[in-house]
Amino acid sequence: MKELLDRALELNIFSEDQHLTYHVFGDGDEYCRNRKRLQEIVSLNQVSDKKDSVIFHDDLWNSDEELSESEKALTDIGWTLLDELAAHKEARGKR
C-alpha cells in the first residue's frame, strides 16, 4: 500500500486543475509519520478542491462487499495504467 500510494502521488500529476482523492485502507498514522511533509502536499482526511486528497480508513478494504468490488475494479484499472506508463517510458527510452 505504501509504495503504491507513493508512486501514485508522484506520477498522477497531469494538470494543476486536477485534484484526485485517494482512499487508503490501513495504518494511515504510520504512513504519515514516515512522510512528515505529506500534509503540505495533499489534504489529509478531508477532500480538497485545491490539491489532491488522501483519506485514510480504519476499516479493512474488504469489510464491505460492495466497496471491495469497486475497489478491486479500481485497483485493476490502476495496475493497467501503471503497466501502460512503464511501457510508454520504456518506448521513449529506446528513441
N, C-alpha and C positions, 0 to 999 in steps of 0.2 A: 504494500500500500504506500509506504513512504517514498520509495523510488518512483512509482508511477505518478504520484501527485507532484513530486519534484519535477519530473520530466514534463508533465502537463503544464505546470506553471511556467516553465522555461520556454516551451515550444508553442503554446497556444496564444501567441501574440501576433494577431493578424491586422489589427486596426486599433487605434486609440479609442474608437467609439464602441468597440466590442467589450462586453462585460460578462464573463462566464461565471456560473455558480457551480462549485464542486461540492458534492455531498460525500462526506467521508465517514465511514463506519469503523470505529475502533478507538484506540487511545489517542485522542487529539492532544491531550496535555503533554504527553511525551514528544509528539511531533513538534509542537510549538516550543517546548523547552529547548529543543536542539536546533531551532531556527529562530533565534532571538529577534530578528528584524522582520519577521514574517508579517506582522501587523502593519508595518509601513508599506508593504507591497500589496496586500489583499485585505479585504474586510473579513474579520473572523466572526463566525456565528451570527452574522447579520447580512442580509442581501443588500448590496450597494448598487447604485446606478452610476457610480463614478469609477469603480475599479472592480476587478474580479473578487468573488466572494468564496470563502471556504467555510462550509457548515459541517461541523462535527456532530455525529450522532452516537450516543452511548449504546443504543440498541445494536444488536447483530444485524448485518445486512440481510440475512435470510430469515429474520423473525416474522416477517410479513410476506405471505406467499405472493401477493400481487406486486409488492415492491421488489421482491427478489427477482421476479420475472422481468420487470422493466430494467432493473439494474444489470441483469445478465445481458439483456439486449444491448444496453449502452456500453457495457464492458466489451462485448464482441465488436461493436462499432469502433470503440476506442482502439482496440488492438489492430483492427483492419487499417485504421487511419495511421497508426504508428508504423505498421508494415509498409504502407504506401509512402510515407515520409522517408523511411530508411531507403527504400528503393529509389526514390527521387534523388536523395543526397548521393547515393552510390552512382547513379547515372550521371549526375552533374560532375562528380569527381573524375569520371572517365573521359571527359571532354578535353 
